């Protein structure tokens, strides 16, 4: 509206803004005595004793997270030294010096923000001011907040003054990042580390403030505010101020959750309850409610991890107080849930969720990842104990061996016969008389060449089968000791060979000399066929000839030698690639190697090769190298790959594998032929 110049009405004076008299709770309830500092008794006790005894240092370094009392302790120390009754550890708070320090107007106590004054010129002002005696107080005190923000040059300029300050001068440094302070500065100070406060300590202080301010919150609401403060009492008081500003003097738990954007404890407990009770639908429904409320998936996952930890703790120590931070209602619910849950399964749920939690930060759809993790937790099978798992393995072996279990659909004749599948005291122990598949004792003792199913002489057992030729057996993959079951004995039992397979080769992990029983007969006897003379006997035919039929193939022995060399000497393992075993008569070993770099390398390391072969065969040997032109063994490689692929397909269709998957409720992760070192 345009102004009329002819108007004689004087302009209205502006109204003065109302005075800002309100003081936030974090400042209003700043501790005024050492006794009011919460959770830092280890620091307050040391400072009070130093004041009482007169052993006041010239530099103090206070470190710790935000909002735990660093600046508060610095001001309390300044008031204790400059109080009219001081130095005293109980400042009056009413004298002129105490009031000036509390208001920040004292000329003898200077507070410097190093985050904004980082240079050498700012430190030079401190050096100039420290030379003057305190007036009218008793001590000249410099409080430098966030001291780690000073530049290296500023720290260097302060070193001399910090090492030899004038009398009655005190430097108090406060920082949240002490690692950035030069060690030359830290070594000149007395360092006190303030700790992060627990939720129960913060909640207790909040109750005192709420009672004095006339605020009404439940214990669960107080604990929720304390947890949101994350160990910082100042942050918790600020959040309490925010809650009261929105909801008034009386605040409900739902309003606390809504105002502070917290996760509803009922949602977390509902998800845990559904996972423990194996109800993935209820878990997904609770997760959907959290998503609709705008809860971040990572925060929800972190809350679930914390509560799963609480379930584990309550399961192992239900009567130990102080281990779980929760309200009485939540604690009662968690105790009931822990009583119904299986401890082993809860621990597996915790590990699974922790692994999924790492992927939430990078997932394009975090809630989808979290939902799939909850489905996995809700469908996680029970964590079987060692005894129960061994019983299931016994049942599997009896079923596969035909010793007690009913044959499954599609089982061939091989499933109806065989051993009983019982555990033996040692892998090489013979069967007891009267057991199914028992064989007479061997005529001489010798080491085992392969897994279970070998007799004492190293030959494979062939239990009689009605109207069928004797078939070799091999040790089942399920008969090996479970790595996750400490102390579980190895299970040995006969399992029929896969269709189209011959006798399974021995495991490649050990050399011939490691198969056991060297003192009883030596490794050469392990290669003898029934009725054949030992390989090192006079006139024994060399390996690879027709007269040596029944013994392990030279290719099998050479492959195991290469696997043994891979563990002992990887250079020899690479050099033996493409070679073959030419012959072995007990004292002399002949190796055929293709001409090239590998042959030259083996000639240079003939002594190392001889040592590896002696350890492998368990006796002194003379190693001879026959260099051949061309790549030996390269031609059949394609046929070997095709044969390996065919065998893997047969393994996937084999009824024994399908029965194992059904009984153990497992899944196929990898298919590897016995004797394969890859």
C-alpha positions, 0 to 999 in steps of 0.5 A: 500500500503506497504511503501518503506523504501528506499524512502526519501520523508518526510511524509505529515503533518496532516491537522488541523480540522476546528475550530468549530465556529458555536454556536447553536441557543439555546446557541447563543440566551440565554437571557443576560438581565432579560427583554429577559426572556420569560414568567417568569415575576413573577420570574424576577420581584421578583429578580430585586426588591431584587437586587434594594432594597439590600434584596438578600437572601442567598439561592434561589431555582428555580424549573420548567420543562426543558428549561424554564430558570432556569440556565439562571436566575441563571447566570443573578443573578450572573452577576447582583451581580458581574458586575462592575456597580453592584449590579444592575438589568441591568448588562452591559454584557461587563465588565470582570466579565460579560464575565467570568460568561457568558463563565463559567470561573469565579472563584467566580461563580461555577456551579456544576452538582449534577447529577454527583456529588452526594456524601458527599465529593462533598458537602464538597468541597463546604463547604470548598470553601464557607469560602473564600471571593470572589476574585476579584468579589463581591459575591461568588455564587454556582449554583447547577443544578439538586440539587434533585440528591444529596444523603440524606447524602449530603443534611444533610451535607449542612444544617448548611452551608445553614442556616448560610453561610458566608457574600456575599455568595449565593446558587442558586439551580435549579431542575425539581423535587422539591418533592425529595428535603428534606423539611429542605432544601426547608425551608432555601431557597426562592423558585420560580416556573417557569412555562411552556410556552404557544405555542403563547409565544414560537412562538413569541420568535421564530419569533424574532430569525428567523428575526435576523437570516434571516430565513423564516417560516410561522406563521403555521410553527412557531406554529408547531415548538412551539407546538413540543417544549411542552412549552420548549423554549430551545427545540423549538430553538433546533427544529428550528435549526434542521429544518433550517439545513435540509431545509435551510433558507426558510422552508415550512409547509410541510417540517416542518411537515416532518422533525419534524415527526409531524401530518399533521393538515389537516389530523386531521381536515379531520377526525373531518370534517368526524365525524361531517358530519357523514361520517365514510368512510372519517374518516377511509380514513384520518386515513389510510393516517396518518398510512401510514405516520407513525403517532403513533396512540396514538399521533393521538388520542391525537391530535383529543382529543385536536381539539374536545376540541377546537370545544367545546370551539368555540361552547360555546365561539366563540368570546373569543380570546386566548382560542384556539391555532391555526393558522389563517387558522386552526382557521377559519376551526375550527370556520366553523366546530363548527358552523355546529356541534351540541354542545351536540354531540361534547361533547359526541364525546369528552367523547367517544374518551377520554375513547378510548384513555385510551385503546390505550396504551395497545391495540395490534393493536392501529390503529384498536382501533382508527379506531373503535373509529372513526366509533363510533364518526361518527355514534354517534346519535344526543344529544337530548335535554330534551324537545325533549326526553320527546316528544319522550317518550310521543309518545312512551307511546301513541303508546304503550297505543293506544292513538294516535300512529299507532299500529306496526306489531304484536301488540296484543289486549293489544296495542289497549287499555289502558290509554293515557300515559300522564304525571301526576303531581305526580305518584299517581294522579288519571286520569282526567274525560274523559280520556281513561281508567279513573276510578271512585274515590276510596272510601277511600284514602290509600298509593300506593302499586306499581307503576302507575296504582293503584287507591287511595286505593292501588288497580290496575286500570282495564280499560274496554276492549271490549270483554276482561276481565279487565287486570292489568297494570304496569308502563313502564320502559321508564316512569321512570325519566331519570337520565341524564336529571335533572329536567325531571318529571317522566312519568306515563302511562299504558303499557300492561303487558307482555304475561304470566305475572300477576300484576307487583310487586311494586318496592323494593326500598321502604318499605310499610311505604314509599309508601306515604299517611300514615297519610291518612289511614296507610299501612294495608289498602294497602293490602285490596282486593275490598270489603274485611275488613282491615287486622287489622279489628276484624275477618280478615283472616290471610295472606295466607288463602283462605279467604285472596284472592285478597291481595298481596301474602305473598311471595311478602310482605316478599320479599319486607321486605327483600329488605327493610332490605337490606338497613336498616340492612344487617345482618338482610337481610342475616338472613331472607334468606329462611324464609317466612311470617307466618301471620299478623293481624295488631298488631302481625307479625309472621315470619317462619325461618328455624332452624340454625344459621340464627334463632339464629341470629334473636333471638339475634337481635329481637329488631332490627328486630322489629324496621325494621318491624315497619318502613316497615309496618308503625306501632308498631308490635310484632314480633314472630319467628317460627323456622321450621326444614329444609330449607324453600323455597328451593324446589321451587327455581328451578321452580322460576329460570325456570319461570324467564328465560321464562319471560325474553324470552317473554320480548325479543319477546314482541312488546312493547319492540321492539317498544321502541327499534325502537322509542328510537334507543336504545339497550338492556343492561340488563333484570330485572324483576320488583321487582328484587333487584339484 
